Structure formats: C-alpha cells, structure tokens
Amino acid sequence: MLNLRTCAAKLRPLTASQTVKTISQHRPAAPRTFQQIRCYSAPVAAEPFLSGTSSNYVEEMYYAWLENPKSVHKSWDIFFRNANAGAAPGTAYQSPPPLSTTLSTLSQAQFLVQAQPNVDKLVEDHLAVQSLIRAYQIRGHHVAQLDPLGILDADLDSSLPADIITSTDKLGFYGLDESDLDKVFHLPTTTFIGGNESALPLREIIRRLEMAYCQHIGVEFMFINDLEQCQWIRQKFETPGIMQFTNEEKRTLLARLVRSTRFEEFLHRKWSSEKRFGLEGCEVLIPALKTIIDKSSEKGVDYVIMGMPHRGRLNVLANVIRKELEQIFCQFDSKLEAADEGSGDVKYHLGMYHRRINRVTDRNITLSLVANPSHLEAADPVVQGKTKAEQFYCGDTEGKKVMSILLHGDAAFAGQGIVYETFHLSDLPSYTTHGTVHVVVNNQIGFTTDPRMARSSPYPTDVARVVNAPIFHVNADDPEAVVYVCNVAAEWRSTFHKDVVVDLVRNVARGFILKLRNGHNEMDEPMFTQPLMYKQIRKQKPVLQKYAELLISQGVVNQPEYEEEIAKYDKICEEAHARSKDEKILHIKHWLDSPWPGFFTLDGQPRSMTCPSTGLNEEDLTHIGQVASSVPVEDFTIHGGLSRILKTRGEMVKNRTVDWALAEYMAFGSLLKEGIHIRLSGQDVERGTFSHRHHVLHDQNVDKRTCIPMNHLWPNQAPYTVCNSSLSEYGVLGFELGFAMASPNALVLWEAQFGDFHNTAQCIIDQFICPGQAKWVRQNGIVLLLPHGMEGMGPEHSSARPERFLQMCNDDPDVFPKLDDFDVRQLYDCNWIVVNCSTPANFFHVLRRQILLPFRKPLIIFTPKSLLRHPEARSSFNDMLPGT
C-alpha cells in the first residue's frame, strides 16, 4: 500500500514492509508527512549520476524532498517527481540547465515531469484497488453462487453490493474506468491472489477475486478481530489453484456419494411409506462429515462426539458411524419389540457408539452420536458437556484428542436460543471444548415456512459471529467445494481451537428421491406452500449423477467402473436386509451413545439391589471439617467476613455439629477420598447464591489468586471442580447432563440460583433427564439442587414444587412414590429420584447415596432456602456416622 520508489543503493523498488522499516530507521525524530505513491514493479536502471557511494546522500535528499519539495534543488525535485511518477528506467534524471538558461529552456527541462501521469491519480488508483480487494473479502459471499436451485439468495437479499464489480460500469464507484483494466497494480500484503506475483493487471485482479469469493463458496471472516486468523483464511481461499484434488481423492469422493445416495434410494424402495427423514438433496453431507473426521484424525484426534437432528441420521449412522445395516433395517419392522427395558425411541432419534479404524489415516477413531429428542437443537449443549468430560478424563487440556461436531438445520439454528447459549459457552474456561465444527444442512426452508418469514438475519448462521467463528457457505451441488471447505474447517479447528461453521446450501429443500420430491418428511406434500421451489426441483439432477458425469468426462472413472461401484453397494444393502429378517428382538442398549463398561452386568442390569451404608466415621468427618474451616495456603489473605464464617465452622466441628454448607462439604470430601470426581456448576455456585458455601477463596491482596480447600483434603484424592457458569440455565444444565453421561464414577451437580430457575431449563428436564432411560436405556447421575422459596416469596419464586417432579417420577398412574422412601428397588423403577431435604444430615446422606447406589438415576434435591444459613438448621455428627 505504501510502496515508495526510493533511489537507494540497491536501485530497486522497495516493498511496503521494506519501505516502512527503512523510513523508520533513517528518518529524523521530527514528524514527517508521507505522501502515498504507487510504484510499478519493473526493474530500475541506474541513473547516470548514481553510484553505491552516493546512496546515503540520495536518501537524505529524498527524505528532505518528501517533507518539502522546495527544500531541494530544482533538479532533485524534477528527478524525484519523475521517479515516483513511474518514469521509464534511466529517464528520471534531467540535467540542470546552465546559469545562462532562459526561462523557456527551464520549462523544456520540466517537460518530462508534466508529461508523467498525475501523481495524485496514481495514489487514488492504488487505494481504489486495495478497497476493491477488501470489498470482495468482506462482501464477496453476497454474490457467490450458493443456491443450487437459483431461486433464493442465500442472504435473502436480491440486490448486488455496489462495491462488487459485476460489470465495467461498476468501476466508476472506485474512480476507475474500463481503460484501467489492463493497468498493472501492486498487490497489498493483505491478499494472496497474486500467488508468486506481486503485481497484476486490474482485469486479472478482479477475475481472481471472483474465483476466490464469488463461485460456489462464500466466506464470512472479515469480522474476526485477529489478523493472523484472517490471513490464514485468505491464504486458504485466495491462493491460485489451491483447491486441487488428485484422481484418487475424486474417486473416493464419488464412492462416498454412491453410498450416501444409494442408501436413501434403498430405504425408499423397501419402505416407501415410512417416515425416515432422509438426506435426499444433501447426500454430500456424508462425504463432508467423513472429510472432517479424516482430517481431524490426521491432526491427532482419536475421539469425535457428534450431535444432530433427525434429518439424515440413519444415513450418518450407516455410512459415518458404521452401524451394522441389519440393525438399522430391522428398526423398520413394526412387529419387533425391545427385549430390554424401556419404551424405546423412534429410529431417527437413536444414538450410537463405535470404535473402528479410520481407513484414510489408519488410526483408531472412536465415534459417538448422541441420541436426540424432537427439540432439534437441545442436544447441542449435551454434546459439548460430554466432549468436555471426555477431554477431562483423558487429560486432554487443549482439545487435541477429543472434539465435537454439531449438525444443525438452518431454521432451528437461526430460531432457537439454545444455539446462542451453547456458542456463549465455547470460550469459557470451565466449559470450552477447544473448538467445535458446526455443519448446517441449509434446506432454505423450515418445514413449510419461507426463510424470509423465519429469520431477521441475512443468513441462518449469523449467530456464530458473536464468537468470531468463520462461516463457510458452500453450494451442496459442488462436492469438491464442499470437501475442500470441510478440510479447511477441520484444519481451522486444529490450528486455532475455535468454533467454525460450514453452511451446506442443499440441492433441494426437502428431498429428491427417484423423481419424487418430498416435503418435511416422506409423507408430506410440499407443493401446498412452495410451488415455485418444487417446480424448479423437478428439473434438478441428483448431485451423484452430475458428479459422476463430470468425472467420466475428465477420464477419472469410466461408466463401467461407476456402475460397478453402485452395484457393489446395492448388494451390501440387499444382503444386510436379508439378515435383518432373522432378527427376532430389538436391543435398545445396542444404540447406547455412552456405554459404561463394567458398571452393569452383561445384560445391562445393576450388579446388586442393595446400597452400602452412607455414614462416615468420625475421624474423616473431623478432618474434612478442619480443612473446611481453614485456609490451606500460606500467605493468603481472605475477607474479614469470611474469616468469621470459617471460625464458626471450626467451632461447629469442635461441637460435633454441622450446618447445611458443612454437611455438603463433608459429603463431597468423603467422595473425593474414594476417587469420585465432583463437578459443581451453576450461577455463583463458588460462593453460593446465599453466601453459604465459599468453596473458592479469593486473596484480598492479589488479583485472580484463589484457593479451593476441597482440593487439599487428601494426598491422592480425585479432583474437585467448582465453576460459576454463565447466566444460562437451558444451556448449562444441558452441558452438565452431557458431562454426567461420560462416566458413572463422578458426581455432577447443577444448582439453580433459585429453585424456580429450573423453568428455563425445562426442555432439558422434560426431553433428556426424565425420559432418558425409558427412551434410550441411558442412565445418568446428574444432580439438580433446587433451593426453593415456598416461604412467602410469592408465586413466582414458589414454582419449584416437588409435586411437579413427582408426577413425572413413574409411568405407573397408581404409584405415587413418597419423597423420602429409601427402597432400592423402588428407586430403580423411577425415572428419577426426588428428595425434599429437611436437615443437613439428610442432605449429606442423599449426596453420598447418589454414588453408592448400584445404578444411576437423576436426583432432584429440594431445599428450603431459609435452612441454608439458619443458625438452628444443624445436625449432629451422630446423625452422619455409619449405620445412620
């Protein structure tokens, strides 16, 4: 941008960085004003008076001239003006006139200067080209060819940006015209379109920008406030010829498209009247996901946790997770009933866990697809929580071994607030999973709702901008563009450990099957509400057919090879279908997304139906109480009010009594000794909303210096994690539920700031916690702490009512479990365990029992708010000893 053509000893133009560095090193301390001059990159011949020994003198003259042209001799003024105006090599110098020269002779000597292009015009042109490049980087995605149907603009705006060159008359916006198209301009350092060239004609600059930003890929990234990240993305999309594929890679892509497409067509032939929420129109999703997994495996990832809505789930299970086809096909048999407990769930909601060899990288890869309910985006935080747990348990502090992939529908991604809540957790220390790859299957329609009526943002993906996630829009009818974008997305996540979004604008709105275009599901009639769209759909070729024709024309494959690939996969499906008829029963546990090896018997039952004593010996109670009432770190200054609280705790230990906070402390501390990891999460849980807990101490003299006494209890104890969450209930409870899925040997708790705050997390409670075992045979030990306010706090703060939970506790309408029943068999038969604690000792035993039970059930603990700090809400050590 600031290429100043100086007459230094090297006698060549300086790059922008060289110029800035040279000027900063040699300029005087006094401020100078620099005029921005464009310079051509042609080689410079030596002027007759220049030599290597004169370079310092020339530079000083040049700096003086930059500050004030009148401060140097007229001959220097002419020379520098000619040189900077682009004079041909060797012609910038004009001999000064003799002393007897007349005024007319002097005017002739200046003729060359007057004949050169106007310096100001050159500067303006150079700046215009830079503005043009930046305009494509910022707004090129608005004119990219993203819609395979050519009906809707992906950004819902049919107008063209004024600063994008779509015709020669648009050049006037930058003060350029058609005659400038063949002029050569130096390229700034903020673009890679030149490749190995530093200057290009304007016509070629525009062509390369269009190739980078206005074809089948639209890139949104210029809102990112990190220069290194922006440069990384520019290089990935601007470098000429960077999107190249070998013939072997093309054949692999074709084979994956064959499997994806023929799987859907097979299901249609066998079960044409069954709902299955097929992937027709976005069959490229399968190669896309496999590409992300392949590249991530190459970068060192060995565990991928996925979440997705029902659209395309069966295809993902079959061709990405590699679920046995016969297990999928037998799900269509309405006569088969589940042999294990639970009512089961519809086939397109089921999850899966599988460990296999990745054929591309020849490395082991574990894939887990989390089961989802009908609330499409509710699984997002659950996946993130499970991913965080797996990273925690394997010591992966940077997300290099475990990662998550989330799939979304466009309407749900834009419309459901849980998407934002999940994004908002992405960079919080106790919640980050170090980057997630989000893949949006963009139907361009939500059920029957036109996107122009469904969102206010230009794109469905705009919510991702809040966390500086780059967004790659891609036309799903271009498989190679899709695969390239997915490779870049996986590399981005591996390099920067930040979220990234791939927006697949799919071929048809809701499907393309054997010339039958489907709506929301296979039984739907889309022409009711989208007549124009589906008329255009009828004209479309499936992406497999188009890509096969392309590769055949390129000589990559021939027609017999293509037909053989189809026949081979069709045979696999037919053989699996024949085997599926031999299945007599269904096993829901075969669809577990989070198995707990060794925790249950081989048939999935608890190893016993008894619970050990939840009491604790007095020695351990006293030890935990002493640590809880002290500061186990030297030179640590705590708040004066907290000193009084700790002193009171110490006195209680001496008197063999406990209050609510100390009972919780002792329950946690005893489980840590037994190797049970504890994670407590929620709003202000470190201190406690009612200032009763104080599990994290803050040094009053040193900023950000903290101490967690609970982690100083025993030499080889399990870690204790306590973390204040963002002001979110839906997202955070979902996250903690996912965390609790990973291991049965952990106590994971979420505390509502006030009991009624569970209302905004009700979707997680109703869709996952209550029915989880019945739908998916998935046990979960999540604990909900609900300090309620049914003590004259008004109807709003009195809505955390135990009876609401008890009504959902059991499917039997004739059984209404008592709150404090402790019958192990009855607890096992409940969807969850509901307890209304009335004493600190009661609270202590319930928390320990949650881990000592031979199974895991969600636990809801109600606590009257007034008891948390009431001076008379005390229990004796005697109530917490073994046998009590």
Secondary structure, 3 states (H helix, E strand, C coil): CCCCCCCCCCCCCCCHHHHHHHHHHHCCCCCCCCCCCCCCCCCCCCCCCCCHHHHHHHHHHHHHHHHCHHHCCHHHHHHHHHHHCCCCCCCCCCCCCCCCCCHHHHHHHCHHHHHCCCHHHHHHHHHHHHHHHHHHHHHHHHHCCCCCCCCCCCCCCCCCCCCCCCCHHHHHHHCCCHHHCCCEEECCCCCCCCCCCCEEEHHHHHHHHHHHHCCCEEEECCCCCCHHHHHHHHHHHHCCCCCCCCHHHHHHHHHHHHHHHHHHHHHHHHCCCCCCCCCCCCCCHHHHHHHHHHHHHHCCCCEEEEECCCCCHHHHHHHHHCCCHHHHHHHHCCCCCECCCCCCCCHHHCCEEEEEEECCCCEEEEEEECCCCCCCCCHHHHHHHHHHHHHHHCCCCCCCCEEEEEEEEHHHHHHCHHHHHHHHCCCCCCCCCCCEEEEEEECCCECCECHHHHCCCCCCCHHHHHHCCCEEEEECCCHHHHHHHHHHHHHHHHHHCCCEEEEEECCCCCCCECCECCCCCCCCCHHHCCHHHHHHHCCCCCHHHHHHHHHHHHCCCCHHHHHHHHHHHHHHHHHHHHHHCCCCCECHHHHCCCCCCCCCCCCCCCCCCCCCCCCCCHHHHHHHHHHHCCCCCCCCCCCHHHHHHHHHHHHHHHCCEECHHHHHHHHHHHHHHCCCEEEEEECCCCCCCCCCCCCCEECCCCCCCEECHHHHCCCCCCCEEEEECCCCCHHHHHHHHHHHHCCCCEEEEEECCCHHHHHHHHHHHHHHHCCHHHHHCCCCCCEEEEEECCCCCCCHHHCCCHHHHHCCCCCCCCCCCCCCCCCHHHHHHCCCEEEECCCHHHHHHHHHHHHHCCCCCCEEEEEEHHHCCCCCCCEEHHHHCCCC
